[in-house]
Amino acid sequence: SSPAFRVLRMLRVLRPLRLLTKLEGMKMAVALLLEALPRTVDVFVVYILFLTVYTLLGVQLFAGTFASCTDPSQLTHEACEAVGASWENPSFGSFDSAGSSALLLFEMASLEKWW
C-alpha cells in the first residue's frame, strides 16, 4: 500500500461529485445553494454579533453567581469550604468566562442539552 495508491483511494471519494455535472436537478440544486450562500453568511455574521454582545453582557452581569456548594446545607463559599465540600458551577455551564458563556448561550439558542 504505497502512498500513491492511498492518494488514488482518497480521490475515489470524489466520484459521486460527477453526478453533479450529469444530473440537471443536481446542477440546479447546487446553483441555488451557491446563490443562497451570501445571504446565509450575512445571517451567520448577525448571529455571531448578537452572540458576542450577549456573551459579554452575561459575563459582566452573571460571572461567579451560578456557583453553589456541593453540600446543599451550606449557603456561603466560606461555610462550604469549612465543612470540606467544594464550591462548583452547575453542570449546565456558567458565565464565568467568555468561552463558557458563549457555549451556554449557543446551547440555549439551539435547545441542545438544555433542560
N, C-alpha and C positions, 0 to 999 in steps of 0.2 A: 504494500500500500504506500506508494510514493506520494510526495506532496502534489505532483501534477494530477494524479488520479483523484486526490482529495478535492482539489480545486474544481475538477470536472464534475465530481459528485455534488459539490455545493451548487454549481451552476444549474444542475437539474431542477433545483427548487424553482428556478425562473421559468420553467416550461409552461406552467399554467398561464403565465402572462401573455403567451402567444394568443390565447383565446381573446384577449382584449382587442387585438387587431383584426380578428376574423369575425367576431360576432358584433353585429350592428348595435344591438341593445346594450352590450357591454361598453362599446365605444361611447354611446350616448351617456350611460351612467357615469363613466369616468370623466367625460367632459363636464357634466353637471356638477360632479364633486369638485373638480378643479375650479369651476366657475364660482362655487359657493365658498371656497376656501378663504378669500379675503374677508368676507363678511364674518366668517367663523373666527378668524384671527381677531377681528375688531371686538367681537363679543368676549373672547378669551381675555383680551387686554383690559376691557372694562371690568370683568370679573376679578382679575388679579389686582386691579386698583382698589376695588371695594374690599377685597380680602386683606390687602395691605393696610388700608385705613382702619378696618375693624380689628385687625390683629394688634396694631399699635394702641388702639383705644382699649382693647381688652387687657393688654399688658399694663397700661397706665392705671386702669380702674380696678383690676382684679388680681394683680400679682400678689401671691402669698396668701390669698384669702380662702382658697378652697382646701388647704391642708387641714388635717384633723388627726387626732390621736388614734392609734390602733386599739387603745383601751377606751371604749365609749364612755366610761365613767369620768374620765379626765377631760376637762374643757380647755385648759390652757397649755401652752407649749411647755412651760416650766414644770407644771404638775405631771404632765405626760412623761417627761424625761426623768422626773424624780421617782416614778414607780417602775422605770425600766422599759417603758413602752417606746414606740417610735412615732414621730410626727411626720405623716406622709400625705402626699397628694392623692386624690381619688384615682381609681383605675381608669376612668374615662378621660383624664387629661387635666391640664391646668393652664393658667395664663401666666405662669412664672417666666417664660421666655417667649421670644417671638416665634421660634420654631414650633414649640408645643401649642402655642396659641393659634397659629395658622393651621396646624393639623387638626386641632379641636374644632375650629370654625369650618374647615373643609368637611370633616365628618358630620357636623351638624347640617351643613348645606346639602350633602349628598345622602343623608339619612343612613349612612353606613356605620355600624357598631354604635349607634346612638340609641339609648333606651328611652 
